[in-house]
Amino acid sequence: MKLLIISGGSKGLGLALCNQYQKNGFTIVEFSRTAPHPFSVSIDLSSSVDSATVIATALAPLSAVQWQEIVIINNAGTLNPIGPAAKKPRGAVVDNININFTSGLLFIIEALKQFQGHSGKKTLVNISSGAALGGYPGWSLYCAAKAGLENFIAAVALEQDLQAKPFTAINIGPGVIDTDMQASIRKAKVEDFPAVERFIDRKESGELRPPEKVAADIFAISEQSNIENGRRYDAAG
Ligand SMILES: NC(=O)c1ccc[n+]([C@@H]2O[C@H](COP(=O)([O-])OP(=O)(O)OC[C@H]3O[C@@H](n4cnc5c(N)ncnc54)[C@H](OP(=O)(O)O)[C@@H]3O)[C@@H](O)[C@H]2O)c1
């Protein structure tokens, strides 16, 4: 029996990942606000401490099962609010950092706690971004959170080296994907996101990849027998 635990599997890349792992025999547990699947758990990651309690409660019964393989994917994310740092309302700043960073950490930490003692193949995947590696004007919070999470995974990977039953912890840059996130980028005002034309061109020139193709690449990476703990992979097709 194989288990996938994923955040943000209601649509976009996360939905494609749920389908990809399900067709390969995985039992799925998915966390999102709209929670559309029979295997979904309803959660709002903008409320980080509350959501950690929901995650812990949902995962506890699963840790009593002996899984031959466990994959954890931290995938939920948002760009909102797009715009210059000094124009962002305080509450929206906190919500963004909770969704993209704090709740992501707590999601990973809860999963590690529940499954650290399990035997078998265990993989922890953080869906990262090019925004973890450099700045984009208008995306300061998203850039900060993605960079922080990548480095969190780097540290967790070193900690896992010291464990008797370690997870393999990796970051994956998914590339540009044809999802609602890209649609919201294209709707941004140029004063909020000066690079908006480049992203409109990417859609028009067919550069955005279908989420199903990216999910297949991520599945192939996570299933590699020689996967490297701590590495940043790219789902480049
Ligand atoms: N699209 C791209 O080109 C691209 C490029 C690089 C990296 N990425 C990364 O890939 C991942 C998936 O992005 P996507 O393009 O698939 O985005 P998307 O279509 O906008 O989906 C985002 C997912 O996150 C969930 N989510 C957002 N806010 C939430 C909240 N407050 N509480 C719980 N769940 C929440 C959404 O579920 P609900 O709305 O149901 O809550 C949804 O399932 C993200 O980490 C993103 O940063 C995307």
The ligand as a Tripos MOL2 file, in Angstrom:
@<TRIPOS>MOLECULE
LIG
   48    52     1     0     0
SMALL
NO_CHARGES

@<TRIPOS>ATOM
      1 N1          1.6840   27.7170  -12.3230 N.am      1 LIG1
      2 C1          2.9890   27.9590  -12.4690 C.2       1 LIG1
      3 O1          3.4580   28.3800  -13.5580 O.2       1 LIG1
      4 C2          3.9290   27.6940  -11.3270 C.ar      1 LIG1
      5 C3          5.2910   27.9830  -11.5230 C.ar      1 LIG1
      6 C4          6.1840   27.7330  -10.4770 C.ar      1 LIG1
      7 C5          5.7220   27.1950   -9.2900 C.ar      1 LIG1
      8 N2          4.3930   26.9170   -9.1320 N.ar      1 LIG1
      9 C6          3.9680   26.3400   -7.8580 C.3       1 LIG1
     10 O2          3.1850   25.1720   -8.0950 O.3       1 LIG1
     11 C7          2.2570   24.9970   -7.0150 C.3       1 LIG1
     12 C8          0.8550   24.7980   -7.5750 C.3       1 LIG1
     13 O3          0.5020   25.9680   -8.2910 O.3       1 LIG1
     14 P1         -0.6890   26.0100   -9.3620 P.3       1 LIG1
     15 O4         -0.1700   26.7490  -10.5320 O.co2     1 LIG1
     16 O5         -1.2800   24.6600   -9.5190 O.co2     1 LIG1
     17 O6         -1.7060   26.9730   -8.5750 O.3       1 LIG1
     18 P2         -3.3120   27.0000   -8.5230 P.3       1 LIG1
     19 O7         -3.9130   26.3960   -9.7410 O.co2     1 LIG1
     20 O8         -3.6430   28.4020   -8.1620 O.co2     1 LIG1
     21 O9         -3.6380   26.0230   -7.2720 O.3       1 LIG1
     22 C9         -3.2360   26.3910   -5.9760 C.3       1 LIG1
     23 C10        -3.6420   25.3190   -4.9760 C.3       1 LIG1
     24 O10        -3.3200   25.8180   -3.6510 O.3       1 LIG1
     25 C11        -4.4830   25.7410   -2.8390 C.3       1 LIG1
     26 N3         -4.5630   26.8760   -1.9070 N.ar      1 LIG1
     27 C12        -4.3780   28.1940   -2.1790 C.ar      1 LIG1
     28 N4         -4.6540   28.9400   -1.0940 N.ar      1 LIG1
     29 C13        -5.0090   28.0670   -0.1080 C.ar      1 LIG1
     30 C14        -5.4220   28.2260    1.2460 C.ar      1 LIG1
     31 N5         -5.5520   29.4350    1.8140 N.pl3     1 LIG1
     32 N6         -5.7010   27.1090    1.9630 N.ar      1 LIG1
     33 C15        -5.6220   25.8850    1.3950 C.ar      1 LIG1
     34 N7         -5.2400   25.6740    0.1370 N.ar      1 LIG1
     35 C16        -4.9390   26.7520   -0.6190 C.ar      1 LIG1
     36 C17        -5.6600   25.8060   -3.8090 C.3       1 LIG1
     37 O11        -6.8010   25.1510   -3.2520 O.3       1 LIG1
     38 P3         -8.1730   25.9020   -2.8410 P.3       1 LIG1
     39 O12        -8.3170   27.0980   -3.7250 O.co2     1 LIG1
     40 O13        -9.2070   24.8420   -3.0370 O.co2     1 LIG1
     41 O14        -7.9570   26.2460   -1.4050 O.co2     1 LIG1
     42 C18        -5.1290   25.0150   -5.0080 C.3       1 LIG1
     43 O15        -5.3690   23.6420   -4.8380 O.3       1 LIG1
     44 C19         2.3850   26.2500   -6.1210 C.3       1 LIG1
     45 O16         3.2380   25.9640   -5.0300 O.3       1 LIG1
     46 C20         3.0550   27.2490   -7.0510 C.3       1 LIG1
     47 O17         3.7840   28.2060   -6.3230 O.3       1 LIG1
     48 C21         3.4810   27.1580  -10.1250 C.ar      1 LIG1
@<TRIPOS>BOND
     1     1     2 1
     2     2     3 2
     3     2     4 1
     4     4     5 ar
     5     4    48 ar
     6     5     6 ar
     7     6     7 ar
     8     7     8 ar
     9     8     9 1
    10     8    48 ar
    11     9    10 1
    12     9    46 1
    13    10    11 1
    14    11    12 1
    15    11    44 1
    16    12    13 1
    17    13    14 1
    18    14    15 2
    19    14    16 1
    20    14    17 1
    21    17    18 1
    22    18    19 2
    23    18    20 1
    24    18    21 1
    25    21    22 1
    26    22    23 1
    27    23    24 1
    28    23    42 1
    29    24    25 1
    30    25    26 1
    31    25    36 1
    32    26    27 ar
    33    26    35 ar
    34    27    28 ar
    35    28    29 ar
    36    29    30 ar
    37    29    35 ar
    38    30    31 1
    39    30    32 ar
    40    32    33 ar
    41    33    34 ar
    42    34    35 ar
    43    36    37 1
    44    36    42 1
    45    37    38 1
    46    38    39 2
    47    38    40 1
    48    38    41 1
    49    42    43 1
    50    44    45 1
    51    44    46 1
    52    46    47 1
@<TRIPOS>SUBSTRUCTURE
     1 LIG1         1 GROUP 0 **** ****
